[in-house]
Amino acid sequence: MSDHETDVLIIGAGATGAGVMRDLALRGIASLLIDRRDLNAGASGGNHGLLHSGGRYAATDTATAAECRIEGEILKRVAPQCIDDCGGLFVAVEGDDPDFAARFPAACAAAGIACEALTPDEARAREPALPQTLIAAYAVPDATIDPFRLVLENVAHAEALGLGRYLPHTAVEGFETDAGRIVAAQARDLRTGAPFRIAVREVVNAGGTWAGRIAALAGCDEVRLLGSKGTLIIANTRIAKGVINRLRPPGDGDILVPGGTVSILGTSSVTLRDPDDAAARAPTAAEVDRILDEGSAMLPVLAETRFVRAFSGVRPLLLSDAAEEDGRKASRGFTLYDHEGQGLANFCTIVGGKLTTFRLMAEKTADLVAARLGVVAPCRTATEPLPSGPGLGWTAPGASARDWMARADATDTILCECEMVARSAVDEIVARAPGHEDHMSLDAIARRSRIGKGACQGAFCSMRVTSHLYDAGVYEGAEGLGEMRRFIDGRYRGVRPVLWGAGLAQTELAEILHVGLAGLDLLNDDAPEDPR
């Protein structure tokens, strides 16, 4: 007897897994999406939020560049609520290779990417922060995308169609097979430690950096991945109207992405052998220094900018000899393994790719699964608008403030002043957002809202939200204090690499509040999660 039963089990609740879930639901196929942590807890929640025009790969990988262009255009049509269509520039400064810059328009043309040459004066008129050392500039249709809202809305739509379920904190520990087919997954609830069984017809492995390990549990050894850690740093202000890319081969600190009211500068590329090594995954001061040094050559204002935190994601790159030496040489394309050559007829793995190409990755995966199930319904995600709904819009900068001011409800307390997150927003997330739980953690609420993401990095809102959750009966006993400790430890892990200037004083105040007032240094809890 099974504790759960589903047509399709999807392992990994990042953008690709959520995209597969929605695609299948639109074809009339039921699925169960699980993750050992939560939605967006891996690479999908640890990126800069760039919706690629394809320009970044135009000179090195025409096929991937064209995929990004096509998928970016589709997402702008079907999910505009998740996108800031801000445009972007590729710029070269003194010291950069002028021949590389001169070849850029032809490379873009080969991938079908719109590319407009600008004079240095025209570029500075568009982006005043650009330096006098500018030697070349091109405009491309880059944009930014909210990965948190994107994933929430994909999951919510599948649930609303009655064909999708999501279980967080669920780890797969093995598979039961019979005659070349997986008949069930052996799983465990990581909150309670209880094992359970999931009966399946098909299994999709969308585990990102962990996909190779998941495939190995099924006896498949062909998924070879390289974990590449990328660190980014968040400025406390929006420095540029659009995306600014350094016009050179990809390197550290060569892209600035606006994110609502802030800017995200990155990224680095450090090979990571063990994706579960929390210390190795954490951003370091040395990485921050290198990113800032390189970024300041492109935008000198960065040298005087306050940065409020650093964060890291781990890219699941397809392994090759070149990639093993340098993660930046790994393909940004994706691969779908059907595993039939390894003796399994109902298991597949989707790996690689970009956030920008998640929908296409999901489509190809769902095509395979639907064919195996005998379902002929076509993919609809390229044309069907992605709907929004309750508890889904709170990740957008300013959304809670606009809602609160429009209602003018003096009884609705603001719990996070930096991002103006109201009590009602937290209540709606706890009650209705995808993945909501009886004892929802602050980390989970942060992935579904803006709490802890402002200049104070949770110094005040962690206490206010925790207090409210006690009042609302969500927390009891010492449970809430433990959640608060994990949350602020996670925020501090990102603050520590950027501790200089005004950030030092802010952190001193946070220590007084959390240690001196709340005594959180006396708690003994596991290492925290780290939502952006």
C-alpha positions as CSV (number, residue, x, y, z in Angstrom):
1,M,0.0,0.0,0.0
2,S,1.4,3.4,-0.9
3,D,1.2,6.6,1.1
4,H,1.0,8.6,-2.2
5,E,0.2,7.7,-5.8
6,T,0.7,9.8,-8.9
7,D,1.0,9.5,-12.7
8,V,4.2,11.4,-12.7
9,L,6.7,12.1,-9.8
10,I,8.8,15.2,-10.4
11,I,11.9,15.5,-8.2
12,G,13.2,19.0,-7.8
13,A,11.1,22.1,-7.3
14,G,13.1,24.7,-9.2
15,A,12.0,26.4,-12.3
16,T,12.4,23.3,-14.5
17,G,10.5,21.0,-12.2
18,A,7.7,23.6,-11.7
19,G,7.6,24.1,-15.4
20,V,7.2,20.4,-16.1
21,M,4.4,20.2,-13.5
22,R,2.4,23.0,-15.2
23,D,3.1,21.7,-18.7
24,L,1.8,18.2,-17.7
25,A,-1.2,19.7,-16.0
26,L,-2.1,21.6,-19.2
27,R,-2.0,18.2,-21.1
28,G,-4.3,16.6,-18.5
29,I,-1.6,14.6,-16.7
30,A,-1.4,14.6,-12.9
31,S,1.9,15.0,-11.1
32,L,3.4,15.2,-7.7
33,L,6.3,17.7,-7.3
34,I,8.7,17.1,-4.4
35,D,11.9,18.8,-3.1
36,R,14.2,18.0,-0.2
37,R,14.0,21.7,0.8
38,D,11.5,24.0,-0.8
39,L,10.6,25.8,-4.0
40,N,13.5,27.7,-5.5
41,A,16.0,26.5,-2.9
42,G,18.7,25.7,-5.4
43,A,20.0,27.4,-8.5
44,S,16.6,28.8,-9.5
45,G,16.6,30.9,-6.3
46,G,20.3,31.8,-6.4
47,N,20.7,33.6,-9.7
48,H,20.7,37.2,-10.8
49,G,17.3,37.1,-12.4
50,L,18.5,37.9,-15.9
51,L,16.1,37.0,-18.8
52,H,18.8,36.5,-21.4
53,S,18.5,38.1,-24.9
54,G,21.1,35.5,-25.8
55,G,23.8,38.2,-26.2
56,R,26.0,36.8,-23.5
57,Y,26.4,33.5,-25.5
58,A,26.3,35.0,-29.0
59,A,30.1,34.8,-29.5
60,T,30.6,31.3,-28.1
61,D,27.4,29.3,-28.5
62,T,25.1,30.4,-31.3
63,A,22.5,27.6,-30.6
64,T,22.2,28.5,-26.9
65,A,22.0,32.2,-27.7
66,A,19.2,31.6,-30.2
67,E,17.3,29.4,-27.6
68,C,17.6,32.2,-25.1
69,R,16.3,34.8,-27.6
70,I,13.3,32.7,-28.6
71,E,12.4,31.7,-25.0
72,G,12.8,35.2,-23.7
73,E,10.3,36.4,-26.3
74,I,7.9,33.7,-25.3
75,L,8.1,34.5,-21.6
76,K,7.6,38.2,-22.3
77,R,4.3,37.3,-23.9
78,V,3.0,34.7,-21.5
79,A,4.4,35.9,-18.1
80,P,4.7,39.7,-18.3
81,Q,3.8,40.0,-14.6
82,C,7.1,38.3,-13.8
83,I,9.3,40.4,-16.1
84,D,10.8,43.9,-16.1
85,D,11.4,44.5,-19.9
86,C,14.2,47.0,-19.1
87,G,16.5,46.3,-22.0
88,G,20.3,45.9,-21.8
89,L,23.7,47.1,-23.0
90,F,26.9,45.3,-23.8
91,V,29.8,47.8,-23.2
92,A,33.5,47.7,-23.7
93,V,35.9,50.0,-21.8
94,E,39.6,50.9,-22.3
95,G,41.7,47.7,-21.9
96,D,39.0,45.4,-23.4
97,D,39.7,43.7,-26.8
98,P,38.3,46.0,-29.5
99,D,38.3,43.1,-32.0
100,F,36.0,41.1,-29.8
101,A,33.6,44.1,-29.5
102,A,33.7,44.6,-33.3
103,R,32.6,41.0,-33.9
104,F,29.7,41.2,-31.5
105,P,27.0,42.5,-34.0
106,A,27.7,39.7,-36.4
107,A,27.6,37.1,-33.6
108,C,24.2,38.5,-32.5
109,A,22.9,38.4,-36.1
110,A,23.8,34.8,-36.4
111,A,21.5,34.0,-33.5
112,G,18.8,36.4,-34.6
113,I,19.3,38.8,-31.7
114,A,18.5,42.5,-32.2
115,C,21.7,44.5,-31.7
116,E,21.9,48.3,-32.0
117,A,25.3,50.1,-32.1
118,L,25.4,53.1,-29.8
119,T,28.1,55.8,-29.6
120,P,29.7,56.2,-26.1
121,D,27.7,59.4,-25.6
122,E,24.4,57.7,-26.6
123,A,25.2,54.9,-24.2
124,R,26.0,57.3,-21.3
125,A,22.8,59.2,-22.1
126,R,20.9,55.9,-21.6
127,E,23.0,54.8,-18.5
128,P,24.7,57.8,-16.9
129,A,26.7,55.6,-14.6
130,L,28.8,54.4,-17.5
131,P,32.4,55.8,-17.5
132,Q,34.3,58.1,-19.9
133,T,36.5,55.1,-20.7
134,L,33.8,53.6,-22.8
135,I,35.0,52.5,-26.3
136,A,32.0,50.5,-27.6
137,A,28.3,49.9,-26.8
138,Y,25.5,47.8,-28.2
139,A,21.8,47.7,-27.1
140,V,20.1,44.3,-26.8
141,P,16.7,43.1,-25.6
142,D,17.8,41.8,-22.2
143,A,15.2,41.9,-19.4
144,T,14.9,40.7,-15.8
145,I,12.6,38.1,-14.4
146,D,11.4,37.3,-10.8
147,P,12.3,33.6,-10.4
148,F,10.4,33.3,-7.2
149,R,7.1,34.5,-8.6
150,L,7.7,32.5,-11.8
151,V,8.0,29.2,-9.9
152,L,5.2,30.0,-7.5
153,E,2.8,30.8,-10.4
154,N,3.7,27.6,-12.3
155,V,3.0,25.5,-9.3
156,A,-0.1,27.4,-8.4
157,H,-1.6,27.0,-11.9
158,A,-1.0,23.2,-11.9
159,E,-2.7,23.0,-8.5
160,A,-5.6,25.2,-9.7
161,L,-6.1,22.8,-12.6
162,G,-6.5,20.0,-10.0
163,L,-3.6,18.0,-11.5
164,G,-0.6,19.1,-9.4
165,R,0.5,18.6,-5.8
166,Y,3.6,19.9,-4.1
167,L,5.4,18.4,-1.1
168,P,8.4,20.3,0.4
169,H,11.0,18.7,2.8
170,T,10.7,15.4,1.0
171,A,13.8,13.4,0.0
172,V,14.0,10.4,-2.3
173,E,16.1,7.7,-0.8
174,G,15.6,4.9,-3.4
175,F,13.4,3.4,-6.1
176,E,11.5,0.1,-6.4
177,T,11.8,-1.4,-9.9
178,D,10.1,-4.2,-11.7
179,A,10.8,-5.4,-15.2
180,G,12.7,-2.3,-16.2
181,R,10.2,0.2,-14.7
182,I,10.2,2.2,-11.5
183,V,7.0,1.3,-9.7
184,A,7.6,3.4,-6.6
185,A,9.9,5.9,-4.9
186,Q,11.0,5.4,-1.3
187,A,10.8,8.9,0.3
188,R,11.2,10.5,3.7
189,D,9.6,13.5,5.3
190,L,12.7,15.4,6.5
191,R,10.6,17.4,9.1
192,T,9.4,14.3,11.0
193,G,11.8,11.7,9.8
194,A,8.9,9.4,8.7
195,P,9.5,7.2,5.6
196,F,6.8,6.7,3.0
197,R,6.2,5.3,-0.4
198,I,5.1,7.0,-3.7
199,A,3.6,4.8,-6.4
200,V,4.4,6.1,-9.9
201,R,3.9,5.6,-13.6
202,E,6.7,8.0,-14.6
203,V,9.5,9.7,-12.8
204,V,11.2,13.0,-13.9
205,N,14.5,13.9,-12.3
206,A,14.8,17.7,-12.3
207,G,17.2,17.8,-9.3
208,G,19.6,20.4,-10.7
209,T,23.1,20.0,-9.2
210,W,21.8,16.8,-7.4
211,A,20.5,15.2,-10.6
212,G,23.4,12.9,-10.9
213,R,22.9,11.5,-7.4
214,I,19.2,11.0,-8.0
215,A,19.9,9.2,-11.2
216,A,22.4,7.0,-9.4
217,L,19.7,5.9,-7.0
218,A,17.9,4.5,-10.0
219,G,21.0,2.7,-11.2
220,C,21.8,5.2,-14.0
221,D,25.4,6.5,-14.2
222,E,25.3,8.5,-17.4
223,V,24.4,11.9,-15.8
224,R,27.8,13.6,-15.3
225,L,27.6,17.2,-14.0
226,L,29.9,19.9,-12.8
227,G,28.8,22.1,-9.9
228,S,29.9,25.7,-10.6
229,K,29.3,28.1,-7.7
230,G,28.4,31.6,-8.8
231,T,28.5,34.4,-6.2
232,L,26.6,37.7,-6.6
233,I,26.3,40.9,-4.5
234,I,23.3,43.1,-4.0
235,A,23.6,46.9,-3.9
236,N,21.1,48.9,-1.9
237,T,20.0,51.0,-4.9
238,R,19.1,50.6,-8.5
239,I,22.2,51.9,-10.3
240,A,21.1,51.3,-13.9
241,K,17.8,51.4,-15.8
242,G,18.6,48.2,-17.6
243,V,21.1,45.3,-17.7
244,I,24.7,46.2,-18.3
245,N,27.1,43.5,-19.6
246,R,30.8,43.8,-20.1
247,L,31.6,43.2,-23.8
248,R,34.3,40.6,-23.4
249,P,34.3,36.8,-23.0
250,P,32.3,35.9,-19.8
251,G,34.3,36.5,-16.6
252,D,33.9,37.6,-13.0
253,G,32.0,40.8,-12.2
254,D,30.9,41.5,-15.7
255,I,27.2,41.9,-15.4
256,L,24.9,44.3,-13.4
257,V,21.3,43.3,-13.3
258,P,18.6,45.6,-11.9
259,G,16.2,43.9,-9.5
260,G,13.4,46.2,-8.7
261,T,14.9,48.8,-6.3
262,V,18.3,47.2,-6.1
263,S,21.1,46.0,-8.4
264,I,22.8,42.6,-8.5
265,L,26.5,42.4,-9.6
266,G,28.1,39.2,-10.5
267,T,29.1,36.6,-11.0
268,S,32.0,34.3,-10.2
269,S,32.6,30.7,-11.3
270,V,34.1,28.3,-8.8
271,T,34.1,24.5,-9.2
272,L,32.2,22.8,-6.4
273,R,32.7,19.1,-5.9
274,D,30.1,18.6,-3.2
275,P,26.8,20.6,-3.5
276,D,26.0,19.6,0.1
277,D,29.1,21.3,1.4
278,A,27.5,24.4,3.1
279,A,30.8,26.1,3.8
280,A,32.0,25.8,0.2
281,R,28.6,27.0,-1.1
282,A,28.7,30.2,1.0
283,P,30.0,33.4,-0.7
284,T,33.4,34.6,0.4
285,A,35.0,38.0,0.9
286,A,37.7,37.1,-1.7
287,E,35.0,36.4,-4.3
288,V,33.2,39.7,-3.4
289,D,36.5,41.6,-3.7
290,R,37.2,40.1,-7.1
291,I,33.6,40.7,-8.4
292,L,33.7,44.3,-7.2
293,D,37.2,45.0,-8.6
294,E,36.1,43.8,-12.1
295,G,32.7,45.4,-12.0
296,S,34.2,48.8,-11.0
297,A,36.1,49.0,-14.3
298,M,32.8,48.8,-16.1
299,L,30.9,51.0,-13.6
300,P,33.2,53.1,-11.4
301,V,30.3,54.1,-9.2
302,L,30.3,50.6,-7.8
303,A,33.4,51.3,-5.8
304,E,31.4,53.8,-3.7
305,T,28.2,51.8,-3.5
306,R,26.8,50.2,-0.4
307,F,26.2,46.4,-0.8
308,V,23.8,44.8,1.6
309,R,24.5,41.1,1.1
310,A,26.1,38.4,-1.1
311,F,24.6,35.2,-2.1
312,S,25.6,32.1,-4.1
313,G,24.0,29.6,-6.4
314,V,25.4,26.4,-7.9
315,R,25.0,25.9,-11.6
316,P,24.4,22.3,-12.7
317,L,26.7,22.3,-15.8
318,L,27.1,19.4,-18.3
319,L,30.5,17.9,-17.7
320,S,33.2,17.8,-20.3
321,D,37.0,17.9,-20.3
322,A,37.0,21.6,-21.0
323,A,34.3,22.3,-18.3
324,E,36.3,20.3,-15.7
325,E,39.2,22.8,-16.1
326,D,37.0,25.9,-16.3
327,G,33.3,26.0,-15.6
328,R,32.8,29.0,-17.9
329,K,33.7,26.7,-20.8
330,A,30.8,24.3,-20.1
331,S,27.8,24.4,-22.4
332,R,24.8,26.4,-21.2
333,G,22.6,24.1,-23.3
334,F,20.6,21.3,-21.8
335,T,20.2,17.5,-22.2
336,L,17.3,15.2,-21.6
337,Y,18.3,11.7,-20.7
338,D,15.6,9.1,-21.4
339,H,17.7,6.3,-19.6
340,E,16.2,3.7,-21.9
341,G,19.7,2.6,-22.8
342,Q,20.3,1.9,-19.1
343,G,17.3,-0.4,-18.7
344,L,14.6,2.0,-17.4
345,A,11.6,2.8,-19.5
346,N,9.8,5.3,-17.3
347,F,12.6,7.5,-15.9
348,C,14.2,10.6,-17.4
349,T,16.6,13.3,-16.3
350,I,16.6,16.9,-17.5
351,V,19.8,18.9,-16.7
352,G,21.8,22.0,-17.8
353,G,20.2,25.0,-19.4
354,K,19.4,28.4,-18.1
355,L,16.5,30.0,-16.1
356,T,15.6,31.7,-19.4
357,T,15.2,28.3,-21.1
358,F,13.3,26.5,-18.3
359,R,10.0,26.5,-20.3
360,L,11.6,24.8,-23.3
361,M,13.4,22.3,-21.0
362,A,10.0,21.5,-19.4
363,E,8.3,21.2,-22.8
364,K,10.8,18.6,-24.1
365,T,10.6,16.7,-20.9
366,A,6.8,16.7,-20.9
367,D,6.8,15.6,-24.6
368,L,8.7,12.5,-23.6
369,V,6.6,11.7,-20.6
370,A,3.3,12.3,-22.4
371,A,4.4,10.0,-25.3
372,R,5.2,7.3,-22.8
373,L,1.8,7.7,-21.2
374,G,0.0,7.6,-24.5
375,V,-1.2,11.2,-24.2
376,V,-1.3,13.1,-27.5
377,A,-2.2,16.6,-26.2
378,P,0.4,19.2,-27.3
379,C,2.4,21.6,-25.2
380,R,0.5,24.8,-24.5
381,T,3.0,26.7,-22.3
382,A,4.3,28.8,-25.3
383,T,0.9,30.4,-25.9
384,E,-1.2,29.9,-22.6
385,P,-0.8,33.0,-20.4
386,L,0.6,32.2,-16.9
387,P,-2.1,33.2,-14.5
388,S,-1.5,34.9,-11.1
389,G,-3.5,34.3,-7.9
390,P,-3.6,34.6,-4.1
391,G,-0.3,34.6,-2.3
392,L,1.8,34.8,-5.6
393,G,2.6,38.5,-6.1
394,W,4.4,39.4,-2.9
395,T,7.9,38.7,-4.2
396,A,7.7,41.8,-6.4
397,P,9.4,44.9,-5.0
398,G,6.8,47.4,-3.8
399,A,3.8,45.0,-4.3
400,S,3.0,44.9,-0.6
401,A,3.4,48.7,-0.2
402,R,1.1,49.4,-3.1
403,D,-1.5,47.1,-1.8
404,W,-1.3,48.4,1.8
405,M,-1.5,52.1,0.7
406,A,-4.4,51.4,-1.7
407,R,-6.4,49.9,1.1
408,A,-5.4,52.5,3.7
409,D,-6.1,50.0,6.5
410,A,-4.6,51.4,9.7
411,T,-5.1,48.1,11.5
412,D,-2.9,46.2,9.0
413,T,0.5,46.5,10.7
414,I,3.7,46.8,8.6
415,L,6.0,44.0,9.7
416,C,9.0,44.7,7.3
417,E,9.6,48.5,7.0
418,C,12.4,48.2,4.5
419,E,10.2,46.4,1.9
420,M,6.8,47.5,3.3
421,V,5.5,44.0,3.9
422,A,2.2,44.1,5.7
423,R,0.8,41.6,8.2
424,S,-2.0,40.7,5.7
425,A,0.6,39.6,3.1
426,V,2.3,37.2,5.6
427,D,-1.1,35.9,6.6
428,E,-2.1,35.2,2.9
429,I,1.3,33.4,2.3
430,V,0.9,31.2,5.3
431,A,-2.7,30.4,4.4
432,R,-2.7,30.2,0.6
433,A,0.7,30.3,-1.2
434,P,2.0,27.1,-2.9
435,G,3.8,25.0,-0.3
436,H,2.2,26.7,2.7
437,E,2.6,24.7,5.9
438,D,1.1,24.5,9.4
439,H,4.3,25.7,10.9
440,M,5.8,27.7,8.0
441,S,9.4,28.8,8.5
442,L,10.6,32.4,8.0
443,D,12.8,31.1,5.2
444,A,9.7,29.8,3.4
445,I,7.9,33.0,3.9
446,A,10.9,35.0,2.6
447,R,10.9,32.9,-0.6
448,R,7.3,34.0,-1.1
449,S,7.7,37.7,-0.1
450,R,10.3,40.4,0.5
451,I,10.9,40.0,4.2
452,G,14.5,40.2,5.2
453,K,15.6,41.5,1.8
454,G,16.0,45.2,2.5
455,A,18.9,47.2,4.0
456,C,18.5,45.9,7.5
457,Q,18.6,42.2,6.3
458,G,16.0,41.0,8.8
459,A,17.3,42.9,11.9
460,F,13.7,44.2,12.7
461,C,11.3,42.2,10.5
462,S,12.6,38.8,11.8
463,M,11.4,39.7,15.3
464,R,8.1,41.3,14.1
465,V,7.1,38.5,11.8
466,T,8.0,35.9,14.4
467,S,6.0,37.7,17.1
468,H,3.0,37.9,14.7
469,L,3.2,34.2,13.9
470,Y,3.1,33.4,17.6
471,D,0.0,35.6,18.0
472,A,-1.5,33.8,15.0
473,G,-0.9,30.4,16.5
474,V,1.5,29.3,13.8
475,Y,4.4,28.9,16.3
476,E,4.3,27.5,19.8
477,G,6.9,27.1,22.5
478,A,10.5,27.6,21.4
479,E,9.7,26.7,17.8
480,G,9.5,30.3,16.6
481,L,12.7,31.4,18.2
482,G,14.5,28.5,16.5
483,E,13.0,29.6,13.1
484,M,14.1,33.2,13.8
485,R,17.6,32.1,14.7
486,R,17.9,30.0,11.5
487,F,16.6,32.9,9.4
488,I,18.9,35.6,10.8
489,D,21.9,33.3,10.7
490,G,21.2,32.8,7.0
491,R,21.0,36.5,6.4
492,Y,24.2,37.1,8.3
493,R,26.0,34.5,6.2
494,G,25.2,36.7,3.2
495,V,26.0,40.0,5.0
496,R,29.4,38.9,6.3
497,P,31.3,39.1,3.0
498,V,30.2,42.7,2.4
499,L,30.9,44.1,5.9
500,W,32.4,47.5,5.4
501,G,31.1,51.1,5.8
502,A,27.5,51.6,6.8
503,G,26.9,47.9,6.7
504,L,29.1,47.4,9.8
505,A,26.9,49.8,11.9
506,Q,23.8,48.0,10.7
507,T,25.2,44.6,11.7
508,E,26.2,45.9,15.1
509,L,22.6,47.0,15.7
510,A,21.3,43.6,14.5
511,E,23.6,41.9,17.0
512,I,22.4,44.0,19.9
513,L,18.8,43.1,19.0
514,H,19.2,39.4,18.3
515,V,21.8,38.6,20.9
516,G,21.4,41.2,23.6
517,L,17.6,41.4,23.5
518,A,16.4,38.0,22.2
519,G,19.3,35.9,23.5
520,L,19.4,33.9,20.2
521,D,23.1,33.1,20.7
522,L,21.9,30.6,23.3
523,L,19.9,28.5,20.9
524,N,21.5,25.5,19.2
525,D,20.0,24.9,15.7
526,D,21.1,23.4,12.4
527,A,22.6,25.5,9.6
528,P,20.1,27.9,8.0
529,E,18.6,28.1,4.6
530,D,19.6,31.1,2.6
531,P,16.9,32.6,0.3
532,R,18.0,35.6,-1.6
